[in-house]
Amino acid sequence: MELFRRHPVASVRVASVAALALVSLAGCAASDSRFGRHFDGEVWSDALAMQHAHDEQAIPEIAFLVATPLIALADHDLVEDAAANHSATGGDTKSGDVLSLGLGFGPLALGAFDWASGDDGRSFEVAAETIALTTTTTFALKELVGRQRPTGTSHSSFPSGHTSFAFSGATLFARRIQDETGSRLGYLLYLPAAYVGINRVEANRHFPSDVVAGAFLGILCANWVYNAHYGEEGRASIYRRTVDEHAWTLQPVVTEHGVGLSLDFSF
């Protein structure tokens, strides 16, 4: 964590390369057809549209997205009050750092266990690609926006990387619990993820809008990658085909040699 404090730009590059390396490692376990479907635009557009069809995905994303510019109006007052009081987390970043790493890398560790148990590296692949997308997007925005931190130590305040990382991992855990049990209790993991964000503000490392934007980004990236891989009935996805792709059609054909029937089967 000291490297992150002293060399924020260098740490961005290291984290991005590490995340992309994880994706490459996950891809080694994938079949050629599975790898190829990563480049199918319909898969990713369906994954994005799927979020709007499920309130547990859409509501948190919309709430954090709308809240970001509204909270930004009071950023300086809020961060001064939080840094002065430390009422929720004590202002020490150690606990928030541990939670962020635990939530962010937890799905990857679980995916490695699943891989060893014979799931063909699928859950590891989802976790790795989520880390890659969340990390690279977060750090790209940091470089693009260049917002100065409340302490004035660097221009990498927006959005909060700790928060985006924590919320992306919490979302993956929640989605898995929901798929396996039908329960939405996994979304309670947004509470420790929120603690990470509050801790960053009370430690004077971020403005509140940085944290809210990070939460939005983490949830969006995790849902998008998860949906792209697992999908649902009638939508294109990487791990399962749509109904149409397994469909067969029978239709009349008229040629110069006569009339007949054509049977087409797609798979």
Secondary structure, 3 states (H helix, E strand, C coil): CHHHHHCHHHHHHHHHHHHHHHHHHHHHCCCHHHHHHHHCHHHHHHHHHHHHCCHHHHHHHHHHHHHHHHHHCCHHHHHHHHHHHCCCCCCCHHHHHHHHHHHHHHHHHHHHHHHHCCCCCHHHHHHHHHHHHHHHHHHHHHHHHCCCCCCCCCCCCCCCHHHHHHHHHHHHHHHHHHHHHCCCHHHHHHHHHHHHHHHHHHCCCCCHHHHHHHHHHHHHHHHHHHHHHHCCCCCCCCCCCCCHHHCEEEEEEEECCEEEEEEEECC
